[in-house]
Amino acid sequence: MRKPGQDKRVQRGATTNAASRRFALAEHIADGDWLDAETLIDGTPPPLRTSVTVERARTILSRNSSPDVPFDRSINPYRGCEHGCIYCFARPSHAYHDLSPGLDFESRLFAKPDAAALLRAELAKPGYRVAPIALGTNTDPYQPIEGDWRITRAILEVLAETDHPVAITTKSDRVVRDLDILAPMAAKGLATVCVSVTSLDARIARTLEPRAPTPERRLAAVAKLAAAGVPTYVSIAPVIPAITDHEIEHLVERAALAGARHAFFIPIRLPHEVAPLFRAWLAEHFPDRAGKVMAIIQSLRGGRDNDPDFFTRMKGQGPWAELLRVRFHRACRLHGLNRDRPPLDTSLFRPPRGAQGELF
């Protein structure tokens, strides 16, 4: 493993920016000799900057019928995510825009400033049937650009106004900024927050999730949310064999100490372009165990880098998966987690007024 000071890409997650070949974008292979000459003439390239493009979405609610997730609708205020988590299963979605799931996913972002108005119009439709909305299932609703754009907060304001239930998933302590909205909603049984904490090792987190808040800041956010009465859960996802799996018991313990009520874990998934990106990350940061890590992952995934099948994709299979489950459930029992999980209240919902007017 490289020392932190040796890693020139520590501020970004992906080590490459290869174009996806699944859709229309052709892949270009850079010529090494020319890159050498370019460096001599122009010097070292400047740091990669983040850009944000406004997306004028026509709808904001995404629907799903997956048997693997406990919700049927979600909102993602942003496309792409500056946190740069190398394992992110959402990376392949950038290929739909003919952008790379690598560094483009982390640096060429899309924001949906009309999200709150679109949501208001959706909730006002006569045929709308209330059910909890999952916020941040594809990319993080509290990634750094939320500090300026505040789209997530605007969405929460609509949900609070209409007493609509929401379940938030994030790995940012920025969520506590909105406690003035979330705490009153939670008091009505309308809000939960799940904070993702994958490792307590700052050195691992620095390359695994380079622009996400530190693990300690996330656990501090769990404590603040819990103290404010917001039902708070901790997601240990993903668990990476031979890199973070030894931390399961300690992560569960720290989650309980911070006040979390519930926890869950998911073995690492490597769909589409995530697999080669993850392999390149392993070669860069953990060359001493890259082969071992991939061998265990494949044993979890039926001999493949990824298992896309319902019912097994979130759990894994085989002896390694069973061992992780046993260890995790034992730790949860020991620390009093997962004893109950009251459902969010859907009975208080009130359709908004004047929704259509806000779109024009």
ABEGO torsion letter per residue (X at the ends): XBBAAABAAAABABABABBBAABABBBBBBBAAAAAAAAAAAEBBBBBBBBBBBBBBABABBBBABAABABABBBBABBEBAAGBAABAAAAAAAAAGBBABAAAAABBBBBAAAAAAAAAAAABAABBBBBBBBGAABBAABAAAAAAGAAAAAAAAAAAAGBBBBBBBABAAAAAAAAAAAAAAAAGABBBBBBBABABAAAAAAABAABBBAAAAAAAAAAAAAAGBBBBBBBOBBBBGAAAAAAAAAAAAAAAAGBABBBBBBBBBBEAAAAAAAAAAAAABAAAAAAAAAAAAAAAGGBABBABBGAAAAEBEAAAAAAAAAAAAAAAAAGBGABBBBBBAAABBBBBGAAAAAX
